[in-house]
């Protein structure tokens, strides 16, 4: 792990070097999640992988004022420039899917291919259950793995209904939890953003993965993304919101096959 100051924000990042014949892959985490949460995904990949914590999450200090999704995309673009990466593939999970979409639109020459997992079009998406969304108002699950395991079945669906121990292990990997203010900033950024005006303008080949048992982002949101993005394909898997992390060996090959084309 290391830090860089980019556009006035101190960003914690990690680069795992891999097969240089493949485009590097940038991973954008879900809301409140430090970069360690995606370690199971990294373990299944062979190419170079770049991860980072947005301000207020994990090891990146909270900013004095919130950053919107467009500014965060610009910060990520500047981070990649500082690290010496010119063209990358980008994967966004949940909230990170919003950041990935914005990055692909705003910095289209930077992004070669796009992977969107368990995500939607932002504030105008088809919402999950109100009770589920209410549980997400607090970031407690990121600081308390036992609590995360207790609400896993209800919140995440899929394999988490039977294997809450995997959720405990995933969140237990985090080196540190982010701040409550940083989490609220992320909520605010998502509440002020939608990709609907520009989805038709995305030109990157895109893979949309969505679970058939996702209480947070219902499967219809993946179908909407795949329908509106011109060069997109849809993969509906059996499972819930965080299947990419808890069942990485079964889903990562779908992603690597897409990225290797």
C-alpha positions in Angstrom: 0.0 0.0 0.0 1.1 3.6 -0.7 -0.2 7.1 -0.9 -0.2 9.9 -3.5 -1.5 13.4 -3.2 -3.7 14.0 -6.3 -5.8 17.2 -6.9 -5.5 18.1 -3.2 -6.6 14.6 -2.0 -4.3 12.1 -0.3 -5.2 8.8 -1.9 -4.2 5.4 -0.6 -3.6 3.0 -3.5 -2.2 -0.5 -4.3 -0.7 -1.8 -7.5 -0.2 -5.5 -8.0 1.9 -6.1 -11.1 0.9 -8.9 -13.4 0.9 -10.0 -17.0 2.0 -6.9 -19.0 0.6 -8.3 -22.2 -2.9 -7.6 -20.8 -4.3 -4.1 -20.1 -4.1 -3.1 -16.5 -7.4 -3.4 -14.6 -8.6 -0.6 -12.3 -11.0 -1.8 -9.5 -13.6 0.7 -8.1 -15.0 -0.5 -4.7 -18.5 -0.3 -3.4 -19.6 2.3 -0.9 -17.7 2.4 2.3 -15.4 -0.5 1.3 -11.6 -0.2 1.6 -9.5 -1.7 -1.2 -8.8 -4.9 0.8 -12.4 -6.0 0.3 -11.6 -6.8 -3.3 -8.7 -9.0 -2.5 -10.5 -12.3 -3.5 -11.0 -10.8 -6.9 -7.3 -9.7 -7.2 -6.3 -13.3 -6.2 -8.0 -14.6 -9.3 -6.6 -12.1 -11.8 -3.3 -12.4 -13.8 -3.0 -8.9 -15.2 -1.8 -5.8 -13.3 -4.5 -4.6 -10.9 -4.8 -1.0 -9.5 -6.9 -0.4 -6.4 -7.5 2.8 -4.4 -9.6 4.2 -1.5 -11.7 7.3 -2.4 -11.4 10.2 0.1 -12.9 9.2 3.5 -12.7 5.5 2.9 -10.1 3.1 4.2 -6.7 4.8 4.3 -7.6 7.9 2.3 -8.3 10.9 4.6 -11.7 12.5 4.5 -11.8 15.8 2.5 -13.1 19.0 4.1 -15.8 19.2 1.4 -17.5 16.3 -0.5 -16.5 15.4 -4.0 -19.1 14.6 -6.7 -18.8 11.6 -9.0 -17.3 13.7 -11.9 -14.6 15.1 -9.7 -13.8 11.7 -8.2 -13.5 10.4 -11.8 -11.0 13.2 -12.6 -9.0 12.3 -9.4 -8.8 8.7 -10.5 -7.7 9.8 -14.0 -4.9 12.0 -12.4 -3.9 9.1 -10.2 -3.4 6.8 -13.2 -1.3 9.5 -14.9 0.9 9.8 -11.8 1.3 6.1 -11.7 2.2 5.9 -15.4 -0.8 4.0 -16.7 -2.0 5.3 -20.1 -4.9 2.9 -21.1 -6.7 0.6 -18.7 -9.8 -1.5 -18.3 -12.1 -0.5 -15.4 -14.3 -2.6 -13.2 -16.9 -1.0 -10.9 -18.8 -2.8 -8.1 -22.0 -1.3 -6.8 -21.3 2.4 -5.9 -18.0 1.9 -7.7 -20.0 1.2 -10.8 -21.1 4.8 -10.9 -17.5 5.9 -10.7 -16.5 3.5 -13.4 -19.3 4.7 -15.8 -18.3 8.3 -15.2 -14.7 7.6 -15.8 -15.5 5.8 -19.1 -17.5 8.7 -20.3 -15.4 11.6 -19.0 -12.0 10.1 -19.9 -12.9 7.8 -22.8 -9.4 7.7 -24.2 -8.2 6.3 -20.9 -10.7 3.4 -20.6 -10.5 0.5 -23.1 -13.1 -1.9 -21.7 -15.7 -1.5 -18.9 -17.1 -4.0 -16.4 -20.1 -3.1 -14.3 -21.1 -5.4 -11.4 -24.2 -5.1 -9.2 -24.8 -1.5 -10.2 -27.2 0.8 -11.9 -27.8 4.3 -13.3 -27.6 6.2 -10.1 -30.3 8.1 -8.4 -32.8 7.3 -11.2 -32.3 3.5 -11.0 -34.9 1.0 -9.9 -34.4 1.0 -6.1 -34.1 -2.0 -3.8 -36.3 -2.7 -0.9 -36.8 0.4 1.3 -35.9 -1.5 4.5 -32.7 -2.7 2.9 -31.7 0.8 1.8 -32.4 2.1 5.3 -29.9 -0.4 6.7 -27.3 1.1 4.3 -27.6 4.5 5.8 -25.1 3.5 8.5 -21.5 2.4 7.7 -21.4 0.1 10.8 -21.0 -3.1 8.8 -17.5 -1.9 7.6 -16.2 -1.4 11.1 -17.9 -4.4 12.7 -17.5 -7.7 10.8 -19.8 -9.5 13.2 -22.6 -7.0 12.5 -21.9 -7.3 8.8 -22.3 -11.1 9.1 -25.5 -10.6 11.0 -27.2 -8.5 8.3 -25.6 -10.3 5.4 -28.5 -12.5 4.3 -31.0 -9.7 4.5 -28.8 -7.0 2.9 -26.8 -8.9 0.3 -28.9 -11.9 -0.7 -27.4 -14.8 -2.7 -24.7 -16.9 -1.1 -24.7 -14.6 1.9 -28.0 -16.1 3.0 -26.2 -19.4 3.7 -22.5 -18.3 4.1 -22.5 -15.2 6.3 -19.0 -16.3 7.5 -17.7 -15.2 4.1 -19.0 -11.7 4.7 -17.3 -11.6 8.1 -14.0 -12.6 6.5 -14.3 -10.1 3.7 -14.9 -7.1 5.9 -12.5 -8.4 8.5 -9.7 -7.9 5.9 -10.0 -4.1 5.9 -6.9 -2.5 7.5 -9.1 0.4 8.7 -12.7 1.6 8.4 -13.4 4.9 6.8 -15.0 7.8 8.6 -18.7 8.4 9.0 -18.4 11.7 7.2 -16.6 10.1 4.3 -19.4 7.5 4.1 -22.1 10.3 4.1 -20.1 12.1 1.4 -20.3 9.0 -0.8 -24.0 8.7 -0.2 -24.4 12.3 -1.2 -22.3 11.9 -4.3 -24.5 8.9 -5.5 -27.7 10.8 -4.6 -26.7 13.7 -7.0 -25.7 11.6 -10.0 -27.2 9.6 -12.8 -25.6 8.1 -16.0 -28.9 8.1 -18.0 -28.0 11.2 -20.0 -24.7 9.7 -21.3 -25.1 5.9 -21.4 -25.9 6.0 -25.2 -22.6 7.9 -25.7 -20.4 5.2 -24.1 -18.3 3.5 -26.8 -16.3 1.1 -24.8 -17.2 -2.6 -25.0 -19.0 -3.2 -21.7 -19.8 -6.3 -19.6 -22.7 -6.0 -17.2 -23.0 -8.6 -14.4 -26.0 -8.7 -12.2 -27.4 -11.1 -9.7 -30.9 -12.6 -9.7 -31.1 -12.3 -5.9 -29.8 -8.8 -5.2 -31.8 -6.8 -2.6 -29.8 -3.6 -3.1 -29.7 -3.4 -6.9 -32.5 -5.5 -8.4 -31.6 -7.4 -11.6 -33.7 -5.1 -13.8 -31.0 -2.4 -13.3 -28.5 -4.5 -15.1 -30.9 -5.1 -17.9 -31.4 -1.4 -18.3 -27.6 -0.7 -18.4 -27.1 -3.5 -21.0 -30.0 -2.1 -23.1 -28.8 1.5 -23.1 -25.0 1.1 -23.5 -24.5 0.5 -27.3 -21.8 -2.2 -27.1 -22.8 -4.0 -24.0 -23.5 -7.6 -23.1 -25.4 -8.9 -20.1 -24.5 -11.8 -17.8 -27.1 -12.6 -15.1 -25.6 -14.9 -12.4 -27.3 -16.8 -9.6 -26.6 -14.9 -6.5 -26.7 -11.5 -4.7 -25.0 -8.2 -4.4 -21.5 -9.2 -3.3 -21.1 -12.5 -5.2 -18.1 -11.1 -7.1 -16.2 -11.1 -3.8 -17.7 -14.1 -2.0 -17.7 -16.3 -5.1 -14.8 -14.8 -7.0 -13.5 -18.1 -8.5 -16.8 -18.6 -10.4 -17.3 -15.0 -11.6 -13.8 -13.7 -12.3 -13.3 -16.1 -15.3 -16.4 -14.5 -17.0 -14.6 -11.1 -16.6 -11.2 -12.3 -17.8 -12.7 -13.9 -20.8 -14.4 -10.6 -21.7 -11.3 -8.5 -21.1 -9.1 -10.8 -23.2 -11.0 -10.4 -26.4 
